[in-house]
Amino acid sequence: MVEAGIGAIIPFVPAVVTAQGGSLAVAGVLAAMLPIGHIVADIPAGALAGRIGDRRAMQLACLLVAVATAGAALAPSIAVLAVCLFLVGCADAVFGLARHSYLTAVVPPLRRARALSTLGGVHRIGLFIGPFAGALVVAGGSPARAFALAVGTSLLAWLIVTLSRELPGADDVRATEGHGGVVAVLREHRAVLARLGIATGAIGLIRGARQVVLPLWGAHLGLDPTTTALVFGVSGAVDMLLFYPAGKVMDARGRLWIAIPSMLTMGLALALVPFTTTATTLGLVALLLGLGNGMGSGVVMTLGADVAPPASRAPFLGAWRLLQDLGSAGGPLVLSAGAALGSLAGGVGAVAVLSLGAAGALWRFVPRYSVHANRTTRARAGIGVRPDGDR
């Protein structure tokens, strides 16, 4: 619900900014307030969830999104709107971290990938339907209606979290060390964060590039924006179809069976983008790109859950998600740098090569840190798996 509300407001940010006299460049800056809020809040979100508990952190985040989107709807100036959007990004980071931490605690390890892949799939579905719901609510009226919709979905999410029954295993671990405890967690687990964490940050970069490569290359080819949007939508639809099968494979056979093919498929698709010359060929590559991204649904969250220390789960996952969000922010920058240097194709090619590097890093480091890398690592750890993925 929270993601649907956020997805509803994103398309209307430029309209609100220009209505208040801002330029499209300013509108782009304000749209960036959401991911900036994510990056700024990732580490504090882990500390907060560790202190007050995952469930309470989710409740607080839902209320903050409701207040911030209400403030955005009534914002008297662009500056106030920017602050409200930044707070929405911060609250969404808290909500995402707390859900991740909560499911890590309550779901058995051999069902973990299915749960987290489903979580990732629901997140994508929410962001996918949000713009359509926003368009339906606005329907030629004030864009502020989309923000009102986000208020309603956030309050509904709060109600669902509040009324949901607590699941067994939700130990509600709290960190008593405050900020110093977060620093200690980062220092103690710096090896896994610097190796496997950086590898998953590369996944974030590749996924971030995927979000903009199709619109950029469509503009490069001179395609009509509507056609480009259709290509992007088809890619997203394929993406959303694969989250549960991906999780089932990861539970049954191990994380590498999904992580490696996902990166190789996305790398191949990105490498093919510069060779497309028509809407049809770009659409076919978009399908392959959606396939690769969809089969990797939930893999970053699952790996984070595998290696998170139980006693300091939330602070660790805050750092883990920060690496992913930094990568996601870096993907568009790599493509923009290529375009600025006169070769958008070069930027796309660089991301394609990075996909191969990410696959290699995952191949090397996942078995070192996760017993669920594949069946061999599980057998060494004395973990037996039946065909359905249960012990």
C-alpha positions in Angstrom: 0.0 0.0 0.0 2.8 2.4 0.9 4.5 1.8 -2.5 1.3 2.3 -4.4 0.8 5.7 -2.8 4.4 6.7 -3.5 4.0 5.4 -7.1 0.9 7.6 -7.4 2.6 10.8 -6.6 5.9 10.5 -8.6 4.4 11.3 -12.0 2.7 14.4 -10.7 5.7 16.0 -9.0 6.7 17.9 -12.2 3.1 19.2 -12.6 3.1 20.5 -9.0 6.5 22.2 -9.4 5.7 23.9 -12.6 2.4 25.0 -11.3 4.3 26.9 -8.6 6.6 28.5 -11.1 9.5 26.0 -11.0 11.3 24.7 -14.1 11.6 21.1 -15.3 15.2 21.1 -14.0 13.9 22.0 -10.5 11.2 19.3 -10.9 14.0 16.7 -11.6 15.8 17.8 -8.4 12.6 17.4 -6.4 11.9 14.0 -7.8 15.4 13.1 -6.6 14.4 13.9 -3.1 12.8 10.5 -2.7 16.0 8.4 -3.4 18.1 10.9 -1.5 15.8 10.4 1.5 16.3 6.7 1.1 20.1 7.0 1.2 20.2 9.4 4.1 17.8 7.3 6.2 19.1 3.8 5.6 21.5 3.6 8.5 19.3 5.6 10.9 16.4 3.3 9.9 18.4 0.3 11.0 19.2 1.9 14.3 15.5 2.9 14.8 14.1 -0.5 14.1 16.7 -2.1 16.3 15.7 0.2 19.2 11.9 0.3 19.0 11.3 -2.9 17.1 10.4 -3.7 13.5 6.6 -3.6 13.9 6.7 -0.2 15.6 9.1 1.1 13.1 6.7 0.1 10.3 3.8 1.9 12.1 5.8 5.0 12.6 6.9 5.0 8.9 3.3 4.7 7.6 2.3 7.7 9.7 5.3 9.7 8.6 4.4 9.0 4.9 0.8 10.1 5.6 1.9 13.4 7.3 4.6 14.1 4.6 2.3 13.5 1.7 -0.4 15.6 3.3 2.2 18.4 3.7 3.2 18.0 0.1 -0.4 18.4 -1.1 -0.7 21.6 0.9 2.9 22.9 0.4 2.9 26.7 -0.1 6.3 26.7 -1.8 8.7 24.5 -3.7 11.1 24.4 -0.7 8.4 23.0 1.6 7.5 20.5 -1.1 11.1 19.4 -1.3 11.3 18.8 2.4 8.1 16.8 2.3 9.3 14.6 -0.5 12.6 14.1 1.3 10.7 12.9 4.4 8.6 10.5 2.2 11.9 9.0 1.0 13.2 8.7 4.6 9.9 7.1 5.8 9.9 4.7 2.9 13.5 3.6 3.8 12.3 2.9 7.4 9.3 1.0 6.2 11.3 -1.1 3.8 14.1 -1.8 6.3 11.6 -2.8 9.0 9.7 -5.2 6.7 13.0 -6.8 5.6 14.2 -7.2 9.2 10.8 -8.6 10.3 10.6 -11.2 7.7 14.2 -12.2 8.3 13.3 -12.9 11.9 10.0 -14.8 11.4 10.5 -16.8 8.2 12.5 -20.1 8.4 15.7 -19.9 6.3 14.5 -22.5 3.8 11.4 -20.5 3.1 13.1 -17.2 3.3 13.8 -16.6 -0.4 10.1 -17.1 -1.3 9.0 -14.7 1.3 11.5 -12.0 0.4 11.0 -12.5 -3.3 7.3 -12.1 -2.8 8.0 -8.9 -0.8 10.1 -7.6 -3.7 7.3 -8.5 -6.1 4.6 -6.8 -4.1 6.9 -3.7 -3.9 7.2 -3.7 -7.7 3.5 -4.2 -8.2 2.7 -1.3 -5.9 5.0 1.0 -7.8 3.6 -0.3 -11.1 -0.1 0.3 -10.3 0.4 3.5 -8.3 0.7 5.8 -11.4 -2.5 4.3 -12.9 -4.3 4.8 -9.6 -3.0 8.4 -9.4 -4.1 9.1 -12.9 -7.6 7.7 -12.2 -7.9 9.8 -9.0 -6.6 13.1 -10.6 -8.6 12.6 -13.9 -8.0 16.2 -15.1 -8.3 17.7 -11.7 -5.7 18.9 -9.2 -2.5 16.9 -8.9 -3.0 17.3 -5.1 -5.5 14.5 -5.3 -2.7 12.0 -6.0 -1.0 13.1 -2.7 -4.4 12.7 -1.0 -4.5 9.1 -2.3 -1.0 8.5 -0.9 -2.2 9.8 2.5 -5.1 7.2 2.4 -2.9 4.3 1.3 -0.4 5.0 4.0 -3.0 5.2 6.7 -4.5 1.9 5.4 -1.0 0.3 5.6 -0.7 1.6 9.2 -4.1 -0.1 10.0 -3.0 -3.4 8.4 0.3 -3.4 10.4 -1.5 -2.5 13.6 -4.2 -5.1 13.3 -2.0 -8.0 12.0 -1.3 -10.8 14.3 2.3 -11.0 15.6 4.1 -14.0 14.0 6.2 -16.5 16.0 9.8 -15.6 16.0 9.3 -11.8 16.0 11.6 -11.3 18.9 11.6 -7.5 18.4 15.3 -7.3 19.1 16.3 -3.9 20.3 19.8 -2.4 20.2 20.7 -0.6 23.5 23.9 0.9 22.3 22.3 3.7 20.2 24.5 5.1 17.5 27.6 3.6 19.0 26.0 0.2 18.5 25.5 0.8 14.8 29.2 1.8 14.4 30.2 -1.3 16.3 28.1 -3.5 14.0 29.6 -1.9 10.9 33.1 -2.4 12.2 32.5 -6.0 13.2 31.0 -7.0 9.9 33.0 -4.8 7.6 34.5 -7.8 5.7 31.1 -9.1 4.5 29.9 -5.6 3.7 33.0 -4.8 1.8 32.9 -8.0 -0.3 29.4 -9.5 -0.6 27.8 -6.1 0.2 29.7 -4.3 -2.6 28.7 -7.1 -5.0 25.0 -6.6 -4.2 25.6 -2.8 -4.5 26.7 -3.6 -8.1 23.3 -5.3 -8.5 21.6 -2.1 -7.4 23.7 -0.1 -9.9 22.6 -2.4 -12.8 19.0 -2.2 -11.7 19.2 1.5 -11.4 20.6 1.8 -14.9 17.8 -0.5 -16.2 15.2 2.1 -15.0 16.6 4.8 -17.3 18.3 3.0 -20.2 15.1 2.2 -22.1 13.8 5.8 -21.9 17.2 7.2 -22.8 17.8 4.9 -25.7 14.2 5.4 -26.9 14.9 9.2 -27.0 18.2 8.5 -28.8 16.3 6.6 -31.5 13.8 9.4 -31.8 10.9 7.2 -30.6 7.6 8.7 -29.6 7.4 9.0 -25.7 4.2 7.0 -25.7 6.0 4.2 -27.6 8.9 4.3 -25.2 6.5 4.2 -22.2 4.9 1.1 -23.7 8.2 -0.6 -24.1 9.1 0.2 -20.5 5.7 -1.1 -19.3 6.1 -4.4 -21.1 9.5 -4.9 -19.5 8.0 -4.1 -16.1 5.1 -6.6 -16.7 7.6 -9.4 -17.4 9.6 -8.4 -14.4 6.6 -8.8 -12.1 5.7 -12.3 -13.3 8.8 -14.0 -12.0 9.1 -13.1 -8.3 7.6 -16.3 -6.8 9.3 -18.8 -9.1 12.6 -17.1 -8.4 12.2 -17.4 -4.7 11.2 -21.0 -5.0 14.3 -21.8 -7.0 16.5 -20.0 -4.4 14.9 -22.0 -1.6 15.2 -25.3 -3.3 18.6 -25.1 -5.0 20.4 -22.1 -3.5 20.9 -18.4 -4.1 23.5 -18.7 -6.8 21.0 -20.5 -9.1 19.2 -17.2 -9.4 21.8 -14.6 -8.7 24.2 -15.6 -11.4 21.7 -16.1 -14.3 20.0 -12.9 -13.4 23.2 -10.9 -13.8 24.3 -12.7 -16.9 20.8 -12.2 -18.5 20.8 -8.5 -17.7 24.3 -8.1 -18.9 23.4 -9.7 -22.2 20.3 -7.5 -22.6 22.3 -4.3 -21.8 25.0 -5.3 -24.3 22.3 -5.7 -27.0 20.7 -2.3 -26.3 23.2 -0.3 -28.5 22.4 -2.6 -31.4 18.7 -1.8 -31.4 17.4 0.6 -34.1 13.6 0.3 -34.0 10.9 0.1 -31.4 10.5 -3.6 -32.1 14.1 -4.5 -31.5 14.2 -2.3 -28.4 11.0 -4.0 -27.2 12.5 -7.4 -27.6 15.6 -6.4 -25.6 13.3 -4.8 -23.0 11.6 -8.2 -22.6 15.0 -9.9 -22.0 15.9 -7.1 -19.5 12.7 -7.6 -17.6 13.3 -11.3 -17.6 16.7 -10.9 -16.1 15.6 -8.4 -13.5 12.5 -10.4 -12.6 14.3 -13.7 -12.0 16.5 -11.8 -9.5 13.6 -10.5 -7.5 14.4 -10.6 -3.8 17.9 -11.9 -4.2 19.6 -8.9 -2.6 17.2 -9.0 0.4 17.6 -12.7 0.7 21.4 -12.6 0.8 21.2 -9.8 3.3 18.9 -11.9 5.5 21.2 -14.9 5.1 24.3 -13.0 6.5 22.6 -10.6 9.0 23.7 -11.3 12.6 20.6 -12.2 14.7 21.6 -9.9 17.6 22.0 -6.8 15.5 19.9 -7.7 12.5 18.3 -4.3 11.8 21.4 -2.1 12.0 23.3 -4.5 9.7 20.4 -4.6 7.2 20.4 -0.8 7.3 24.0 -0.8 6.0 23.2 -3.5 3.5 20.3 -1.5 2.0 22.5 1.6 1.9 24.9 -0.1 -0.4 22.1 -1.2 -2.6 20.6 2.3 -2.7 23.9 3.9 -3.5 24.3 1.5 -6.4 20.8 2.3 -7.6 21.6 6.0 -7.5 24.9 5.3 -9.4 23.4 3.4 -12.3 21.7 6.5 -14.0 24.9 8.5 -13.3 27.0 6.0 -15.3 24.7 6.3 -18.2 24.6 10.1 -17.9 28.4 10.2 -17.8 28.5 8.2 -21.0 26.0 10.5 -22.7 27.9 13.6 -21.5 31.1 12.2 -23.0 29.4 11.7 -26.3 28.7 8.0 -26.1 25.5 6.8 -24.5 26.3 3.4 -26.0 29.6 3.5 -24.1 27.8 4.0 -20.8 25.4 1.2 -21.5 28.3 -1.1 -22.4 30.1 -0.2 -19.2 27.1 -1.3 -17.2 26.9 -4.5 -19.2 30.5 -5.3 -18.4 29.8 -4.5 -14.7 27.0 -7.1 -14.8 29.6 -9.7 -15.6 31.8 -8.5 -12.8 28.9 -8.7 -10.4 28.2 -12.3 -11.4 31.8 -13.1 -10.8 31.8 -11.5 -7.4 28.6 -13.3 -6.4 30.1 -16.6 -7.5 33.1 -16.0 -5.3 31.7 -14.5 -2.2 28.2 -15.9 -1.8 29.5 -19.4 -0.9 32.0 -17.8 1.5 29.3 -16.1 3.6 26.0 -17.9 3.1 25.4 -21.6 3.7 22.4 -21.3 1.3 24.6 -20.5 -1.7 23.9 -23.9 -3.3 23.2 -27.5 -2.3 26.9 -28.1 -1.8 27.3 -25.4 0.9 24.1 -26.6 2.5 25.3 -30.2 2.6 28.6 -29.1 4.2 26.6 -27.3 6.9 24.4 -30.3 7.5 21.3 -28.8 6.0 19.0 -31.2 4.1 16.5 -29.9 1.6 13.5 -31.7 0.1 12.4 -30.9 -3.5 9.8 -28.3 -2.2 12.5 -26.3 -0.5 11.7 -27.4 3.1 14.0 -29.1 5.5 
